[in-house]
């Protein structure tokens, strides 16, 4: 479980549109907290959910990816990340 908290290799980092480069789930949480609603909408909309896809394909945390897929708003995505990080740190 702890592996889900580690940094990904540089070429697998998540590049936030007009924002930071994220290398782990805690970094994603921080980026989401600072992210504008417009940027969030660029990554999460009816057509796609970049955060869920990245967590699923790169981090390989299926549980968090599913929770993020259901999170259609920035506050719900932040809540899903906070909950999962807390679980992983136990």
Secondary structure, 3 states (H helix, E strand, C coil): CHHHHCCCCHHHCEECCCCCEECCHHHHHHHHHHCCHHHHHHHECCCCEHHHHHHHHHHCCHHHHHHHHHCCCHHHHHHHHHHHHHHHHC
